[in-house]
Amino acid sequence: MKTEKIISVILIGIIACSFFAGCGQKSNETTSNDANNKPKTEAEDETKLSGSIEMWSTFTDIENKVLKEKIVPAFNNKYPNIKVKITPMPGGDDYKKQILQACMSGTTPDLARTDITDVAQYAKEDYLAAIDELPNFNELKDSVFEGPMSTSYYNGHYYGIPLDTNTKIAIYNKRLLEKAGMKEAPKTMDEFQ
């Protein structure tokens, strides 16, 4: 359920960004109070947004099936005028190469699943759009643990939402550690090296 909400919010945000991209800068004369009191126009009603979104997916076959058969239809129930195209992609280094080639040639998808280790590089190269100004971003951010959320933070902005996380652990043989003259296991990466 959480994954469905994350993907839906991101899809909505992408459409909203695309929709409002040509509208220009907001006037500094409008106060936030004035903006909150204005009635919604048809253009601001996100259920009337239309367009298409392409998502590159490195999900497994089963995950892609759930995405196509459950999540996208649920999204389209609320946003019937938005076509979502899911493009399954290989994972690993080949995928990263394809992302970089697409970024350099201007043929990127609207939404892509990528590794957290690449966020800073992609943001620095201006390949990613900051998402912290999107509607409902704070609500979504607050639903994610701070540690994983911080992995998409670069230079004052958020550039993604963590879909999942993992933990790396080190297992050691206590007897061999003692035999090597160590009384306890290293507690930091510096001690470990």
Secondary structure as the mmCIF struct_conf table of DSSP 4:
data_model
#
loop_
_struct_conf.conf_type_id
_struct_conf.id
_struct_conf.beg_label_comp_id
_struct_conf.beg_label_asym_id
_struct_conf.beg_label_seq_id
_struct_conf.end_label_comp_id
_struct_conf.end_label_asym_id
_struct_conf.end_label_seq_id
HELX_RH_AL_P HELX_RH_AL_P1 LYS A 2 PHE A 20
HELX_RH_3T_P HELX_RH_3T_P1 ALA A 21 CYS A 23
HELX_LH_PP_P HELX_LH_PP_P1 GLN A 25 SER A 27
TURN_TY1_P TURN_TY1_P1 ASN A 28 GLU A 29
BEND BEND1 THR A 30 THR A 30
HELX_RH_AL_P HELX_RH_AL_P2 SER A 32 ASN A 37
BEND BEND2 LYS A 38 LYS A 38
HELX_LH_PP_P HELX_LH_PP_P2 PRO A 39 THR A 41
HELX_RH_3T_P HELX_RH_3T_P2 GLU A 42 GLU A 44
HELX_RH_3T_P HELX_RH_3T_P3 GLU A 46 LYS A 48
STRN STRN1 GLY A 51 SER A 57
HELX_RH_AL_P HELX_RH_AL_P3 ASP A 61 VAL A 66
HELX_RH_PI_P HELX_RH_PI_P1 LEU A 67 ILE A 71
HELX_RH_AL_P HELX_RH_AL_P4 VAL A 72 LYS A 78
TURN_TY1_P TURN_TY1_P2 PRO A 80 ASN A 81
STRN STRN2 ILE A 82 PRO A 88
HELX_RH_AL_P HELX_RH_AL_P5 GLY A 92 SER A 105
TURN_TY1_P TURN_TY1_P3 GLY A 106 GLY A 106
BEND BEND3 ASP A 110 ASP A 110
STRN STRN3 LEU A 111 ALA A 112
HELX_RH_3T_P HELX_RH_3T_P4 ILE A 116 ASP A 118
HELX_RH_AL_P HELX_RH_AL_P6 VAL A 119 LYS A 124
TURN_TY1_P TURN_TY1_P4 GLU A 125 ASP A 126
BEND BEND4 LEU A 128 LEU A 128
TURN_TY1_P TURN_TY1_P5 ASP A 132 GLU A 133
BEND BEND5 LEU A 134 LEU A 134
TURN_TY1_P TURN_TY1_P6 PRO A 135 ASN A 136
HELX_RH_AL_P HELX_RH_AL_P7 PHE A 137 ASP A 142
TURN_TY1_P TURN_TY1_P7 SER A 143 SER A 143
BEND BEND6 VAL A 144 VAL A 144
HELX_RH_AL_P HELX_RH_AL_P8 GLU A 146 SER A 150
TURN_TY1_P TURN_TY1_P8 THR A 151 SER A 152
STRN STRN4 TYR A 153 TYR A 154
TURN_TY1_P TURN_TY1_P9 ASN A 155 GLY A 156
STRN STRN5 HIS A 157 TYR A 158
HELX_RH_AL_P HELX_RH_AL_P9 LYS A 174 LYS A 179
TURN_TY1_P TURN_TY1_P10 ALA A 180 GLY A 181
BEND BEND7 LYS A 183 GLU A 184
BEND BEND8 THR A 188 THR A 188
HELX_RH_AL_P HELX_RH_AL_P10 MET A 189 PHE A 192
#
